[in-house]
Amino acid sequence: MKLNPLNIDVDLPEISFTKQEYYVGEGDGVVVVVLERYEGITWSVSVIIKTLSSQVATASEGVDYISINKVVNFQSGETLKNVTITILDDSYIEGTEYFILEIESIEEVVTFSIRETAIAIQD
C-alpha cells in the first residue's frame, strides 16, 4: 500500500502482473497475461503494457511474437484485466525463447509490485 501524497486517507492504485513469468507453446497462437489491481480500486486508472527491448530477450519481434504497446483501462471496481499477445509459429526448431513485457504508468499515481514479466515461448 502506498499513501497518496494528495490525500493520505486514499490508497494509490497498485497494479501488477500476476506472474513473473508466463509459459506458452510456440504453436498455441496467443499468450494471455493478467494484470491485477490490489489497491485504489475505487479509482479509474489506465496503464500501458508494452514489449520491452532487453538484452535477455531471445525471441524476435515479428518472427516469434507480435509486439504490443497498448493502453489498459481499469474502471472503478475492476481488479483484473487480461491482455492477449500473439505468438507466431515459425518453421525453425529452437529452444525456449524469451521476451519481456512491462507496465508503464500513464498517470503518476500508479504504483507497481511486479512491473515486468518474461514470456517464455517453448518450441
Backbone hydrogen bonds in HBPLUS format (Angstrom, degrees):
<---DONOR---> <-ACCEPTOR-->    atom                        ^
c    i                          cat <-CA-CA->   ^        H-A-AA   ^      H-
h    n   atom  resd res      DA  || num        DHA   H-A  angle D-A-AA Bond
n    s   type  num  typ     dist DA aas  dist angle  dist       angle   num
A0012-LEU N   A0002-LYS O   3.16 MM  10  5.70 173.4  2.17 157.3 159.3     1
A0007-ASN N   A0004-ASN O   3.16 MM   3  5.28 132.8  2.39 100.7 112.8     2
A0010-VAL N   A0007-ASN O   3.05 MM   3  5.76 172.5  2.06 129.7 130.9     3
A0111-THR N   A0013-PRO O   2.91 MM  98  6.30 162.0  1.94 155.6 161.7     4
A0038-TYR N   A0014-GLU O   2.77 MM  24  5.42 156.8  1.82 159.5 166.3     5
A0015-ILE N   A0111-THR O   2.92 MM  96  6.38 154.6  1.99 167.2 162.7     6
A0016-SER N   A0036-GLU O   2.88 MM  20  5.36 148.0  1.98 144.0 154.6     7
A0036-GLU N   A0016-SER O   2.77 MM  20  5.36 163.0  1.80 158.1 163.8     8
A0017-PHE N   A0114-ILE O   3.20 MM  97  5.57 162.0  2.24 141.8 146.3     9
A0018-THR N   A0034-VAL O   3.03 MM  16  5.77 144.8  2.16 158.4 158.3    10
A0118-ALA N   A0020-GLN O   3.05 MM  98  6.36 164.2  2.07 137.3 138.0    11
A0022-TYR N   A0118-ALA O   2.84 MM  96  6.32 158.1  1.89 162.2 169.5    12
A0120-ALA N   A0022-TYR O   2.78 MM  98  6.07 173.0  1.78 167.8 170.0    13
A0024-VAL N   A0120-ALA O   2.95 MM  96  6.23 153.0  2.02 171.2 168.4    14
A0122-GLN N   A0024-VAL O   2.79 MM  98  6.10 167.3  1.81 159.5 163.8    15
A0028-ASP N   A0025-GLY O   2.97 MM   3  5.21 164.5  1.99 113.8 118.7    16
A0026-GLU N   A0122-GLN O   2.86 MM  96  5.64 154.9  1.92 148.5 144.2    17
A0087-ILE N   A0029-GLY O   2.83 MM  58  4.83 168.4  1.85 117.7 121.6    18
A0031-VAL N   A0085-ILE O   2.93 MM  54  5.39 147.7  2.03 148.5 159.0    19
A0085-ILE N   A0031-VAL O   2.91 MM  54  5.39 164.1  1.93 157.4 162.6    20
A0033-VAL N   A0083-VAL O   2.88 MM  50  5.32 162.1  1.92 159.7 157.8    21
A0083-VAL N   A0033-VAL O   2.84 MM  50  5.32 157.1  1.90 158.4 163.9    22
A0035-LEU N   A0081-LYS O   2.83 MM  46  5.17 169.3  1.84 158.8 162.2    23
A0081-LYS N   A0035-LEU O   2.93 MM  46  5.17 149.4  2.02 149.1 153.8    24
A0037-ARG N   A0079-THR O   2.71 MM  42  4.71 158.5  1.76 139.8 145.6    25
A0043-TRP N   A0040-GLY O   3.21 MM   3  5.81 166.3  2.23 116.9 121.1    26
A0077-GLY N   A0041-ILE O   2.62 MM  36  5.13 164.9  1.64 170.8 167.7    27
A0045-VAL N   A0074-PHE O   2.90 MM  29  5.30 153.2  1.97 148.5 157.1    28
A0074-PHE N   A0045-VAL O   2.78 MM  29  5.30 174.7  1.78 171.2 172.6    29
A0047-VAL N   A0072-VAL O   2.99 MM  25  5.39 157.0  2.05 148.4 154.9    30
A0072-VAL N   A0047-VAL O   2.76 MM  25  5.39 168.1  1.77 162.0 165.5    31
A0048-ILE N   A0104-GLU O   2.82 MM  56  5.01 169.2  1.83 152.1 155.7    32
A0104-GLU N   A0048-ILE O   2.73 MM  56  5.01 154.0  1.80 150.8 157.4    33
A0049-ILE N   A0070-LYS O   2.85 MM  21  5.40 159.8  1.89 156.5 161.7    34
A0070-LYS N   A0049-ILE O   2.90 MM  21  5.40 164.3  1.93 158.2 156.1    35
A0050-LYS N   A0102-GLU O   2.97 MM  52  5.48 157.3  2.02 151.4 158.8    36
A0102-GLU N   A0050-LYS O   2.84 MM  52  5.48 154.2  1.91 155.4 164.2    37
A0051-THR N   A0068-ILE O   3.04 MM  17  5.72 149.7  2.13 152.5 150.0    38
A0052-LEU N   A0100-ILE O   2.92 MM  48  5.43 157.3  1.98 145.2 146.1    39
A0057-ALA N   A0054-SER O   3.21 MM   3  5.29 154.8  2.28 100.3 107.9    40
A0058-THR N   A0098-TYR O   2.85 MM  40  5.13 131.5  2.09 125.3 140.2    41
A0059-ALA N   A0098-TYR O   2.81 MM  39  5.10 170.3  1.82 142.1 138.7    42
A0063-VAL N   A0060-SER O   3.10 MM   3  5.37 157.1  2.16 122.0 127.8    43
A0064-ASP N   A0060-SER O   2.74 MM   4  5.33 173.9  1.74 166.1 164.2    44
A0062-GLY N   A0065-TYR O   2.71 MM   3  5.58 164.0  1.73 176.1 171.8    45
A0088-LEU N   A0064-ASP O   2.82 MM  24  4.73 161.9  1.85 114.5 119.4    46
A0066-ILE N   A0086-THR O   3.04 MM  20  5.48 153.6  2.11 148.4 149.7    47
A0078-GLU N   A0075-GLN O   2.98 MM   3  5.52 165.7  2.00 137.4 141.6    48
A0097-GLU N   A0121-ILE O   2.96 MM  24  5.17 158.4  2.01 144.0 147.7    49
A0121-ILE N   A0097-GLU O   2.69 MM  24  5.17 168.4  1.70 165.7 166.8    50
A0099-PHE N   A0119-ILE O   3.09 MM  20  5.36 141.8  2.24 138.8 150.0    51
A0119-ILE N   A0099-PHE O   2.77 MM  20  5.36 166.7  1.78 167.7 170.2    52
A0101-LEU N   A0117-THR O   2.89 MM  16  5.37 165.4  1.91 161.2 166.1    53
A0117-THR N   A0101-LEU O   2.99 MM  16  5.37 153.0  2.07 144.8 150.7    54
A0103-ILE N   A0115-ARG O   2.91 MM  12  5.38 151.5  1.99 156.3 164.2    55
